[in-house]
Structures are given as structure tokens and as C-alpha cells.
């Protein structure tokens, strides 16, 4: 699951019209899932699909043993590749090859469209005014400092949106500029041209500055950071500012995996997905080999040619940990007809948190907290999951529909969505510990986004239940003609108009 710190503007999605499988991007031929310096990955044999698709039957067929076989394969892939499966790394490429190979063996139509972006990695930041620490927020894609930069501050009285705004004394100094009117990149470029050694952007409203990012195609060669308006006086009145930033921007080329059944109407496509990448710091077994494995086994047991009225499409996203980039690229590449054809999207991100709970996205905003309700039909998806867990006597909690995972780009264009999860870095409350067990006051996943997110971090009890929920929901909607709760037979004209 993407961290809140990564919820910044992402790379623009391609505007080109693509096929429903988003196949305009390059599609590479997969290589065997192994490393030249390590043992081959144990690849479980693909089981035949279920004979007759029913919600209960598919849920029973997606067993914990089979799902854990995929998790073990992903762990071995990470072990073979420096402990990570992050997008743009050999470990991620091997994960793509594994998933695509399993799906092709099962007879699916599979593509692995490429896309590119720039990954920004930020290390330690130290910023001070006359020796007193100031909270500095480095802009995404800013350069680092190599060595600490020390210079006086010079306040730019105007907006900093024109070269004439910068006085001569800016040369060799930090340019201190108020936020607003033009882009951060414009301000920083003008400051750089005036000879500044760095830029400090002062927020133009109360609270910490958010949404701080530079244009990736025109990055100044001086560091740029923002400060809260409350810290402006301390910065502007200082005799000397000192800044040390460890930052790096790396071009990344990566892939999604898209697989589709060969049967069912192409006008009402049921789509289910999970992000395949880990963070660079770890192997990502809960986040998100758990979701990927459940979706993969659901696809394999459904089969490539099921006797169901709806076509089913499965997605394994790249670049999620860097900003929902794979799903954003995919949705942005769909034309109007492609968007209308998607009846709904089911998202599965973290299904086995070691101190976890059972959550479903609050599609109807019944909690009246945070983000509003999702597009029409999202409430129905929530009810499908609610019934699944209620039938098993499992209390289900709501999670805000805040767009933090790969469903975000779908709901942004009016496609109903939903899914389940088991929690990330938030701490479990006493009430939640009473509902599900575990330890109150500790994170749902204490090893979230860390090297400790290994196979030992996977709660198999939660994974077994949630994998069955994945299969149940996919089968429910694959079998739908008028759909429970009106999905997928919703009016898609709203998507064209919106």
C-alpha cells in the first residue's frame, strides 16, 4: 500500500487511446523466473479451473495452501534479488514473469505493458536558521546538496514568478519566496538564474505545506524546500541558513500485468487487481504479495474460459509504491468506451497484516468521515463483502475511501470500486482488539514498508479468509447479469459526462 507521504501528484497518464487491455505500451517477452546467481523459484503447478463457477465454489477452491505457494514464490524471488521486488528492479521483473507465466499457462490472454516514470528517494534532511532547527519539507524531485550548503537568506518581495523579482543580493544566497501565483519550478528556475544557492518556499496559509513537487522535466540544479508560514520569520531574519539534503531521482521503466478471460461480454467487464511491487526497503510479503497471490489464485481457479456472462480482467500493478502509477497509467489510457465497459474494479491491498483486522472500503460513506462516497455501485460492492464476512460471523470494519491504493484512479473517473484490507501503519484501538484480537496500541502491520515484511510477517488465518473473499466477490460479479445492488448494470453515461 502506498504511504501517505507518496500521495503527491503522479506522472501524467498517457492521452493516447488504447485497447481495453491497455496494450499500446511495449510488451516484453518474459524470461524464466530465476537469477543467474541463485536457485530457481519453486513454481507451483497450475490447478485446473473449477467445473462450474459459483461464488461459494470458487471461494472454496482458492485455498490457503495454494495462495501461500505463490507467497513463497514471491519470497524466493525477493531472496534472489537483494531482498526487494520494487518496480524497476530485477526482483520486480521476476515477479512479473512469474505472474504472467502462471496466467499464460492457464490460457489467459496476457499483456505486460511498459511505462516509465521518475522515482524520488529522500533521505535525511537537516535545515537550520542560525543553528536552530527548522522543519524543512523538501520538494519532490529536488536535487540533494552533496555537501551542506550555508548562506544568508534573501527575501524576494515579489512573487518570484519573473526574473526581475530577484534582487542582485540573491546571488550566493538562499532565495526566500512566498508560495503562490506560479509553479514552484518557475520560482526555483528564476532563483537559480539569479545565482541563488537554494530556495525556501514559505507556505501562504497556516499549517504545514503539502503538495510540494517540482516538474520532473525541468528540475533546477539547486535544492528547493518549503517551510510553514509560522517559521517564516525565523528563516527570513536569520543571519545564516544551513541545509543538508540527501535526495536522488532515478528513471524507472516497469510493467503492469493485465490478463483477461476469453469468454463473457466485453461490454460489462469485471476487474480485480492488486499491486505487485514492494517498497525498495523490503520484499513486500504482506504489502502486497498477499493481495497479488489471492488475486492470482482466483484467476487460475476461475480459468481463462469460464461459463459466466461477464468478462473478467485481472491486473497486477507496478509503481504503486511510488504513487499509484501503474493503475493511473492504465486508467488514463482507456478511451471513453473502455471506461464504460468496466463495470467495477475490486482492489486487494494487504490481506494478511500480522496484527490485522477485517476492513472493507466505505463505498457509501456511512461513517461520514474523510472522503465522500464512491461512484454509484461502490455501495453495492461494500454490501457484497459485508454479507460474506457476516455469513462467517466475522465483524467487519470500514476504511475510508481516500484513494490511497490502486482503486483511486478508477473512482476518479466514475468507475465503482471496493475491496478489503487488513490495515497498515495505523495503531489498533482497544475496540478493534476486542473485535479481532491482537494488540491494541500497536500498528496493524508493525513491519509495514520495512525489510521485516517477509513471509513470517504474513498472518495466514487472515489471508485464508480474505483470499476466499476475493474469489467470492469475483465470482459474484462474473455471474451477475443485472448485478446485485445494480452492479454491473449501472448507467455508464455518467462517466462520459463526468
C-alpha positions as CSV (number, residue, x, y, z in Angstrom):
1,X,0.0,0.0,0.0
2,X,1.3,3.5,-0.8
3,X,2.3,5.6,2.1
4,X,0.6,8.9,2.7
5,X,3.9,10.7,2.1
6,X,3.7,9.4,-1.5
7,X,0.2,10.9,-2.2
8,X,1.6,13.7,-4.4
9,X,0.8,14.4,-8.0
10,X,1.8,11.5,-10.1
11,X,3.1,11.3,-13.6
12,X,0.6,12.3,-16.2
13,X,-1.3,9.4,-17.8
14,X,-0.9,8.9,-21.5
15,X,-3.6,10.5,-23.5
16,X,-3.4,8.0,-26.3
17,X,-6.4,5.7,-26.9
18,X,-5.5,2.2,-26.2
19,X,-7.3,-1.2,-26.4
20,X,-9.2,-2.5,-23.4
21,X,-6.0,-4.3,-22.3
22,X,-4.0,-1.1,-22.4
23,X,-1.8,-2.7,-25.0
24,X,-0.3,0.3,-26.7
25,X,2.7,0.2,-24.3
26,X,5.6,-2.1,-25.1
27,X,5.1,-5.8,-24.2
28,X,8.2,-7.7,-23.3
29,X,8.8,-11.4,-23.6
30,X,9.1,-13.0,-20.1
31,X,12.3,-14.8,-19.1
32,X,12.4,-17.8,-16.8
33,X,11.8,-16.9,-13.1
34,X,15.3,-17.4,-11.8
35,X,18.5,-15.5,-11.0
36,X,21.9,-16.3,-12.5
37,X,23.4,-16.5,-9.1
38,X,20.6,-18.2,-7.1
39,X,18.3,-21.2,-7.0
40,X,15.3,-21.3,-9.3
41,X,12.0,-20.3,-7.8
42,X,9.7,-23.1,-6.9
43,X,6.7,-22.6,-9.2
44,X,3.5,-24.5,-8.2
45,X,1.7,-26.4,-10.9
46,X,-1.4,-24.6,-12.2
47,X,-4.5,-26.4,-10.9
48,X,-7.4,-26.9,-13.4
49,X,-10.3,-24.4,-13.1
50,X,-13.5,-25.2,-11.2
51,X,-16.0,-27.1,-13.3
52,X,-19.0,-24.8,-12.5
53,X,-18.5,-21.3,-11.3
54,X,-20.4,-20.4,-8.2
55,X,-19.5,-17.8,-5.5
56,X,-19.2,-20.5,-2.8
57,X,-17.4,-23.0,-5.1
58,X,-14.7,-20.5,-6.2
59,X,-14.2,-19.3,-2.7
60,X,-13.6,-22.9,-1.5
61,X,-11.3,-23.6,-4.5
62,X,-8.9,-20.7,-3.6
63,X,-7.3,-22.5,-0.7
64,X,-4.7,-21.1,1.7
65,X,-2.2,-23.7,0.7
66,X,-2.4,-22.6,-3.0
67,X,-2.2,-18.9,-2.1
68,X,0.7,-19.5,0.2
69,X,2.5,-21.3,-2.6
70,X,2.5,-18.0,-4.5
71,X,3.6,-16.1,-1.4
72,X,6.6,-18.5,-1.0
73,X,7.5,-18.0,-4.7
74,X,7.5,-14.2,-4.2
75,X,9.7,-14.5,-1.1
76,X,12.2,-16.6,-3.0
77,X,12.2,-14.0,-5.8
78,X,13.0,-11.3,-3.3
79,X,15.7,-13.5,-1.7
80,X,17.2,-14.0,-5.1
81,X,17.3,-10.2,-5.8
82,X,18.7,-8.3,-2.9
83,X,15.6,-8.6,-0.7
84,X,13.3,-6.4,-2.8
85,X,10.6,-6.6,-5.5
86,X,10.4,-2.8,-6.1
87,X,9.4,-1.6,-9.5
88,X,12.4,-1.1,-11.8
89,X,14.4,-3.8,-10.1
90,X,15.2,-7.4,-11.2
91,X,13.1,-8.6,-8.4
92,X,10.1,-6.9,-9.8
93,X,10.8,-8.1,-13.3
94,X,11.0,-11.7,-11.9
95,X,7.7,-11.2,-10.2
96,X,6.1,-10.0,-13.4
97,X,7.5,-13.1,-15.2
98,X,6.1,-15.4,-12.5
99,X,2.6,-14.0,-12.6
100,X,2.4,-13.7,-16.4
101,X,3.8,-17.2,-16.8
102,X,1.2,-18.7,-14.5
103,X,-1.6,-16.9,-16.3
104,X,-0.4,-17.9,-19.7
105,X,-0.1,-21.5,-18.7
106,X,-3.8,-21.3,-17.6
107,X,-4.8,-20.0,-21.1
108,X,-5.3,-16.3,-20.3
109,X,-4.7,-13.5,-22.8
110,X,-1.9,-11.7,-21.1
111,X,0.0,-8.4,-21.8
112,X,2.7,-6.7,-19.8
113,X,2.6,-3.1,-20.9
114,X,5.6,-1.0,-20.1
115,X,5.5,2.5,-18.7
116,X,8.1,4.9,-17.3
117,X,8.4,7.4,-14.5
118,X,10.9,9.0,-12.2
119,X,11.3,7.7,-8.6
120,X,12.3,10.2,-6.0
121,X,14.1,8.9,-2.9
122,X,14.6,11.3,0.0
123,X,17.0,10.6,2.8
124,X,17.9,12.7,5.9
125,X,17.1,16.4,5.8
126,X,18.8,18.9,8.1
127,X,17.8,22.6,7.9
128,X,18.6,25.3,10.5
129,X,18.5,29.1,10.9
130,X,21.3,30.5,13.0
131,X,21.9,27.0,14.4
132,X,18.2,26.4,15.4
133,X,16.5,23.6,13.7
134,X,13.6,24.4,11.3
135,X,11.2,21.9,9.8
136,X,12.0,21.8,6.1
137,X,9.9,20.0,3.6
138,X,12.0,19.1,0.6
139,X,10.1,19.4,-2.7
140,X,9.7,16.1,-4.6
141,X,12.4,15.8,-7.4
142,X,14.6,18.4,-5.8
143,X,18.3,17.8,-6.0
144,X,20.3,17.0,-3.0
145,X,23.1,19.1,-1.6
146,X,26.1,16.7,-1.8
147,X,27.8,18.8,0.9
148,X,25.9,21.1,3.4
149,X,25.0,24.5,1.9
150,X,25.5,27.5,4.2
151,X,24.4,31.0,3.1
152,X,22.4,34.0,4.2
153,X,18.6,34.3,3.4
154,X,17.4,37.0,1.0
155,X,13.6,37.6,0.9
156,X,12.1,38.0,-2.5
157,X,9.5,40.7,-2.1
158,X,7.5,39.9,-5.2
159,X,6.1,36.5,-6.2
160,X,9.3,35.2,-7.7
161,X,7.4,34.5,-11.0
162,X,9.6,36.7,-13.1
163,X,13.4,37.2,-13.3
164,X,13.0,40.9,-12.4
165,X,11.6,39.9,-9.0
166,X,15.1,38.8,-7.8
167,X,17.4,41.5,-6.3
168,X,21.1,41.3,-7.0
169,X,21.9,40.2,-3.5
170,X,20.2,36.8,-4.1
171,X,23.4,35.7,-5.8
172,X,25.2,33.2,-3.4
173,X,22.2,33.3,-1.0
174,X,19.0,31.4,-0.2
175,X,16.1,32.9,-2.0
176,X,13.1,33.0,0.3
177,X,9.9,33.2,-1.7
178,X,6.2,33.1,-0.8
179,X,4.1,30.3,-2.3
180,X,1.5,31.2,-4.9
181,X,0.8,32.6,-8.4
182,X,3.1,30.4,-10.4
183,X,4.7,27.0,-10.1
184,X,7.4,26.0,-7.7
185,X,9.6,25.2,-10.7
186,X,9.2,28.7,-12.2
187,X,10.2,30.2,-8.9
188,X,13.2,28.0,-8.5
189,X,14.4,28.4,-12.1
190,X,14.3,32.1,-11.7
191,X,16.2,31.9,-8.4
192,X,18.8,29.7,-9.9
193,X,19.3,32.0,-12.9
194,X,19.8,34.9,-10.3
195,X,22.6,32.9,-8.7
196,X,20.8,31.6,-5.6
197,X,22.3,28.5,-3.9
198,X,18.9,27.3,-2.7
199,X,15.3,28.1,-2.5
200,X,13.0,28.3,0.6
201,X,9.2,28.4,-0.3
202,X,7.1,29.9,2.5
203,X,3.6,28.5,2.7
204,X,0.9,31.0,2.0
205,X,-1.6,29.6,4.5
206,X,-1.5,28.1,8.0
207,X,-0.3,24.6,8.6
208,X,2.5,22.5,7.1
209,X,2.9,22.8,3.3
210,X,1.6,20.0,1.2
211,X,1.6,19.1,-2.5
212,X,5.3,20.2,-2.9
213,X,6.7,18.9,-6.1
214,X,8.8,20.1,-9.0
215,X,8.2,19.5,-12.7
216,X,10.2,16.3,-13.5
217,X,11.2,17.6,-16.9
218,X,12.7,20.9,-15.7
219,X,14.4,20.3,-12.3
220,X,16.6,23.2,-11.1
221,X,20.1,22.3,-10.0
222,X,19.7,23.9,-6.6
223,X,17.9,22.4,-3.6
224,X,14.3,23.6,-3.0
225,X,12.3,23.1,0.2
226,X,9.2,24.5,1.8
227,X,8.5,25.8,5.3
228,X,5.3,26.6,7.3
229,X,4.2,30.2,7.4
230,X,4.8,30.1,11.2
231,X,8.5,29.5,10.6
232,X,8.9,32.3,8.0
233,X,10.2,35.0,10.4
234,X,12.8,32.7,11.9
235,X,14.1,31.9,8.3
236,X,13.9,35.4,6.9
237,X,15.5,37.1,9.9
238,X,18.4,34.7,10.3
239,X,22.0,35.7,9.6
240,X,22.7,32.3,8.2
241,X,20.8,29.2,6.9
242,X,22.3,25.8,6.7
243,X,20.8,22.9,4.6
244,X,21.8,19.3,4.1
245,X,19.6,17.1,1.9
246,X,20.1,13.5,0.7
247,X,17.9,13.1,-2.3
248,X,18.0,11.2,-5.6
249,X,15.7,10.9,-8.6
250,X,16.0,7.8,-10.7
251,X,14.3,7.0,-14.1
252,X,12.3,3.8,-13.8
253,X,10.8,1.6,-16.5
254,X,8.4,-1.1,-15.3
255,X,5.3,-3.1,-16.3
256,X,1.8,-4.0,-15.3
257,X,0.4,-7.4,-15.9
258,X,-3.1,-7.5,-17.5
259,X,-5.0,-10.8,-18.1
260,X,-8.5,-11.3,-19.4
261,X,-10.8,-14.2,-19.8
262,X,-11.8,-15.3,-23.3
263,X,-15.5,-15.6,-22.5
264,X,-18.2,-13.2,-21.3
265,X,-19.5,-10.0,-22.8
266,X,-16.9,-7.3,-23.4
267,X,-19.4,-4.6,-22.5
268,X,-19.6,-5.4,-18.8
269,X,-16.1,-6.2,-17.6
270,X,-15.5,-7.2,-14.0
271,X,-11.9,-6.2,-13.0
272,X,-9.9,-7.2,-9.9
273,X,-6.4,-6.2,-9.1
274,X,-3.6,-5.9,-6.6
275,X,-0.2,-4.1,-6.7
276,X,2.7,-6.4,-7.4
277,X,5.6,-4.2,-6.4
278,X,7.2,-3.8,-3.0
279,X,8.9,-0.8,-1.5
280,X,12.7,-0.7,-2.2
281,X,13.4,-1.4,1.5
282,X,11.9,-4.9,1.7
283,X,10.4,-7.9,0.0
284,X,6.7,-6.9,0.5
285,X,5.1,-10.1,1.5
286,X,2.1,-8.6,3.3
287,X,2.3,-5.5,1.2
288,X,1.5,-6.8,-1.2
289,X,2.4,-10.4,-2.1
290,X,-0.7,-11.3,0.0
291,X,-3.1,-9.5,-2.3
292,X,-1.3,-10.5,-5.5
293,X,-1.3,-14.1,-4.5
294,X,-5.0,-14.1,-3.7
295,X,-5.9,-12.4,-7.0
296,X,-3.6,-14.7,-9.0
297,X,-5.0,-17.9,-7.5
298,X,-8.6,-16.6,-8.0
299,X,-7.8,-16.1,-11.7
300,X,-6.3,-19.5,-12.1
301,X,-9.2,-21.3,-10.4
302,X,-11.8,-19.3,-12.3
303,X,-10.0,-20.2,-15.5
304,X,-9.4,-18.5,-18.8
305,X,-12.8,-19.5,-20.4
306,X,-15.3,-19.7,-17.6
307,X,-19.0,-20.2,-18.4
308,X,-20.1,-16.8,-16.9
309,X,-21.9,-13.9,-18.6
310,X,-19.3,-11.3,-17.7
311,X,-15.8,-11.0,-18.9
312,X,-13.2,-10.8,-16.1
313,X,-10.0,-8.9,-16.2
314,X,-7.2,-9.2,-13.7
315,X,-4.5,-6.6,-13.1
316,X,-1.2,-6.7,-11.2
317,X,0.1,-3.2,-10.9
318,X,3.6,-1.8,-11.0
319,X,4.7,1.6,-9.5
320,X,2.0,1.6,-6.8
321,X,4.5,2.3,-4.0
322,X,5.8,5.3,-6.0
323,X,2.3,6.9,-6.4
324,X,-0.3,4.6,-7.9
325,X,1.5,4.9,-11.2
326,X,0.6,1.6,-12.9
327,X,-3.1,2.0,-12.3
328,X,-3.0,5.6,-13.2
329,X,-1.3,4.8,-16.4
330,X,-3.8,2.1,-17.2
331,X,-7.0,4.2,-16.4
332,X,-5.6,7.2,-18.2
333,X,-5.0,5.1,-21.3
334,X,-8.6,3.9,-21.6
335,X,-10.9,5.7,-24.1
336,X,-14.5,6.6,-23.2
337,X,-15.7,3.2,-24.5
338,X,-13.1,1.4,-22.4
339,X,-14.2,3.2,-19.3
340,X,-17.8,2.5,-19.9
341,X,-17.1,-1.2,-20.4
342,X,-15.6,-1.5,-16.9
343,X,-18.5,-2.4,-14.7
344,X,-16.4,-2.2,-11.5
345,X,-13.0,-2.6,-10.0
346,X,-12.1,-4.7,-7.0
347,X,-8.9,-3.8,-5.2
348,X,-6.9,-6.0,-2.7
349,X,-4.0,-4.4,-1.0
350,X,-2.6,-6.1,2.2
351,X,-4.7,-9.1,3.2
352,X,-2.5,-10.6,5.9
353,X,-1.3,-8.0,8.4
354,X,0.1,-9.7,11.5
355,X,-1.9,-7.6,13.9
356,X,-4.6,-7.1,11.4
357,X,-8.3,-6.6,11.3
358,X,-11.0,-7.1,8.6
359,X,-11.8,-4.0,6.7
360,X,-13.8,-3.1,3.6
361,X,-13.8,0.3,1.8
362,X,-16.6,2.6,2.9
363,X,-18.2,2.9,-0.5
364,X,-21.4,4.5,0.7
365,X,-19.7,6.8,3.2
366,X,-21.9,5.6,6.0
367,X,-19.2,6.6,8.5
368,X,-19.4,10.2,7.3
369,X,-15.6,10.5,7.9
370,X,-12.9,11.6,5.5
371,X,-13.5,11.1,1.8
372,X,-17.1,11.1,0.3
373,X,-18.9,8.0,-1.1
374,X,-17.6,6.3,-4.1
375,X,-19.2,6.3,-7.6
376,X,-22.6,4.7,-7.9
377,X,-22.3,1.0,-7.3
378,X,-19.5,1.2,-4.8
379,X,-22.1,0.9,-2.0
380,X,-23.2,-2.4,-3.6
381,X,-19.7,-3.8,-3.6
382,X,-19.4,-2.9,0.1
383,X,-22.6,-4.9,0.8
384,X,-21.3,-7.9,-1.1
385,X,-18.3,-8.0,1.2
386,X,-20.3,-7.2,4.3
387,X,-22.5,-10.2,3.6
388,X,-19.5,-12.5,3.0
389,X,-18.0,-11.7,6.4
390,X,-21.3,-11.6,8.2
391,X,-22.1,-15.1,7.0
392,X,-18.9,-16.3,8.7
393,X,-19.6,-14.4,11.9
394,X,-16.7,-12.0,11.3
395,X,-17.1,-8.4,12.3
396,X,-16.1,-6.0,9.5
397,X,-14.8,-2.5,9.9
398,X,-14.9,0.4,7.4
399,X,-11.8,2.0,5.9
400,X,-12.0,5.5,4.4
401,X,-12.4,5.6,0.6
402,X,-9.5,8.0,0.4
403,X,-7.9,6.9,-2.9
404,X,-4.8,5.6,-1.1
405,X,-4.5,2.4,-3.2
406,X,-5.0,1.5,-6.8
407,X,-8.7,1.9,-6.8
408,X,-8.1,5.7,-6.6
409,X,-7.7,6.3,-10.4
410,X,-10.8,4.2,-11.1
411,X,-13.1,6.1,-8.8
412,X,-11.7,9.4,-10.1
413,X,-13.3,8.6,-13.5
414,X,-16.6,7.3,-12.1
415,X,-15.9,3.6,-12.0
416,X,-17.4,1.9,-8.9
417,X,-14.8,0.2,-6.7
418,X,-14.4,-1.6,-3.5
419,X,-12.3,-4.3,-1.8
420,X,-10.9,-5.5,1.5
421,X,-7.8,-4.9,3.6
422,X,-6.3,-5.7,7.0
423,X,-4.6,-2.5,8.0
424,X,-1.2,-0.8,7.6
425,X,0.6,1.6,9.9
426,X,-2.4,2.9,11.9
427,X,-2.5,1.6,15.5
428,X,-5.2,-0.8,16.5
429,X,-7.7,0.6,19.1
430,X,-9.0,-1.2,22.1
431,X,-12.3,-1.7,20.5
432,X,-10.7,-3.2,17.4
433,X,-8.6,-5.6,19.6
434,X,-11.9,-6.7,21.2
435,X,-13.3,-7.4,17.7
436,X,-10.5,-9.2,16.1
437,X,-7.9,-10.0,18.8
438,X,-4.3,-8.8,18.6
439,X,-2.6,-6.0,20.4
440,X,-4.2,-2.6,21.0
441,X,-1.8,0.3,20.7
442,X,0.3,-1.4,18.1
443,X,0.2,-1.0,14.3
444,X,-1.9,-3.4,12.3
445,X,1.4,-4.2,10.5
446,X,4.4,-3.2,12.7
447,X,6.7,-4.2,9.8
448,X,5.0,-2.1,7.2
449,X,7.3,-0.8,4.5
450,X,10.4,-2.4,6.1
451,X,12.8,-5.3,5.5
452,X,10.9,-7.3,8.0
453,X,7.9,-7.6,5.7
454,X,8.9,-11.2,5.0
455,X,6.8,-14.4,4.7
456,X,7.0,-14.5,8.6
457,X,5.0,-11.3,8.6
458,X,2.0,-12.9,6.9
459,X,-1.0,-13.8,9.1
460,X,-2.2,-17.0,7.4
461,X,-5.6,-17.0,9.2
462,X,-6.5,-13.6,7.8
463,X,-5.1,-14.5,4.4
464,X,-7.2,-17.6,4.2
465,X,-10.4,-15.8,4.9
466,X,-9.6,-12.8,2.7
467,X,-8.5,-14.9,-0.3
468,X,-11.8,-16.6,-0.1
469,X,-13.5,-13.2,-0.1
470,X,-11.6,-12.2,-3.2
471,X,-12.8,-15.3,-5.0
472,X,-16.4,-14.9,-3.7
473,X,-16.6,-11.3,-5.0
474,X,-15.1,-12.0,-8.4
475,X,-17.4,-14.9,-8.9
476,X,-20.5,-13.0,-7.7
477,X,-19.9,-10.3,-10.2
478,X,-18.7,-12.6,-13.0
479,X,-22.1,-14.3,-12.7
480,X,-24.1,-11.1,-12.5
481,X,-26.5,-10.1,-15.3
482,X,-28.3,-7.3,-13.6
483,X,-25.9,-7.5,-10.7
484,X,-26.5,-7.5,-7.0
485,X,-27.3,-3.9,-5.9
486,X,-27.5,-2.7,-9.5
487,X,-23.9,-3.5,-10.5
488,X,-22.7,-4.0,-13.2
489,X,-25.9,-2.8,-14.9
490,X,-25.3,0.8,-13.8
491,X,-25.8,3.8,-16.1
492,X,-22.4,4.4,-17.6
493,X,-23.4,7.7,-19.3
494,X,-22.4,9.5,-16.1
495,X,-18.8,8.5,-16.8
496,X,-18.9,10.1,-20.3
497,X,-20.4,13.2,-19.0
498,X,-18.1,13.4,-15.9
